[in-house]
């Protein structure tokens, strides 16, 4: 069998322009997505990831056999003045497979490891968990989908 290949969310194609051979962001079904390099969560720097609004949903079609999604989730360092907390969730084929507790600006990123075997789609959701009058940016840092 072919070895697993890691697809970084920071460099995924968007489906209208992709070749449909690997994971692709479904732009017409997703919130705003900022694909980034060098982001910060909880005073720790990460090499790559995506940043979204505090109320967001990012739909990804896998387009191949994938085994897992991994990331570090938390409030982005650019949200320095925020007082809100957010909650992260990961869905595959409409079923929630993982959810974080409420996370705020100073909290360290939490590890995300979700199995995707037999799944065809992935959805990353961020919701406000409490408080806050200012916008909050949330990041899925070092986010990778492992596929064959």
N, C-alpha and C positions, 0 to 999 in steps of 0.2 A: 504493500500500500504506500501511497504517497505520504511524505511527512507532513505534519500540520504546518499551516501557513498562517502567520499573524496579519490581520488587517487592522491597521490603526484607524480609529474613527477620525482622527485629524486629517487623514488623506483619502477618505472614502469618496468615490464618485457620487454624483447626484443622479438619480435614475433617468431623467430625460436625456442625459448625455453619457450615461454609462454603457458598458458593453454587456451587462447582465451575466457576467461570469463569476462575480464575487459580490460580497455585501455592498449595498448601495442605499443611500439615504433617499427616502421617498419624499421629495420636496413638496409635493402638493398635499401630503398628509402630515407634514411636520411643522413645528414651530420654527422660529428663527434659530439658526445654528451658526456658531462662530468656531470654525476649525482653527486650532491654535497650536503654536509651538512655544514652549517655555512659559507655562502658567504656574500660579501659586495658589495653594490651598493650605490654610492653617500653618502659615510660616514655613511651609515646605515647598520647594520648587520641583516641578515635574517637567518632563521632556515634551509631552504632547497631550492633546485631548480636545474636548469640545466644551464650549461654554454656552449656556442657555439662560433664558429668563427664569424667574422663580415659579412661574406657571408655564410649563412647557411639556410637549410630547414630541419625541423624535422617533419616527418609524423607519426601520431598516429591513429591507428584504435581503435574506441571506444568499439566495441564488446558488447555493451549493451545500454540501454536508458540513455542518459546523459542530464543534464539540463544546465550546465554552465562550463566555464573555467575561472579561475581567477589567477592573478599573479601580480607581480610588475616587470616591465621591465626596464633595464638600462645597461650602460657600467659597466662591472665588475671591482671591486677594484684592481684586479691583472693587469689591463691595465694602471698602474700609469704613464707610459711614453708616452702614445698614444696622438696624436693630432687629431684623426679622430672623426667623428660623425657617428652614425648609426640610422637606422629607423627599427622599429619592426612592423610586420603585423601578424594578425591571420586570417586564412582561415578555413572554414568548408565546406566540400563537394565541394571544388574548388571555393567557393565564399568568397571574402575578407569581413570580418565582422568588422575589427578594424585595425587602423594604428596609430602609434605614430608620433610625429614630430621628427625632428633631435635631437638626444641626444648625449652628450659628457661625458667625464670622470667625471667631477665635478657635473653633473646634478643629481638631485634626481631621484629615480625610479618612473616611472609612473604607475598608477593603470590600470589594464586590467581586464575587466569584459565582457565576451562574452557569449550570450545564445547559447546552443547547442541542444535544443529540436528538435527532428526529424532528427538530423544529424548522419552520420555514421563515419566520419573521421575529423581529426583536423590537420592542418598544421601550424607550427610556423616558420616564416621567418624573418631573419635579413639581411639587406642590408646596404652597406656603403652609407651614405647620403652626405658626403663631406670630403675633405681634408684627411690628414693623410698619413704618409709614414711608420708607424709602425703597426704591427698587433694589432687588437683590439679584446678583448673578450667581449661578450655580455651575460647577464644573464636574465633568466626568474626566478625570486626569488619567494619563497612561492607559486609556481605554483601547482594548484590543479584542477582536473577535478571532478565535482560532478555528480554522477550517481545513478541510482536505481538498 
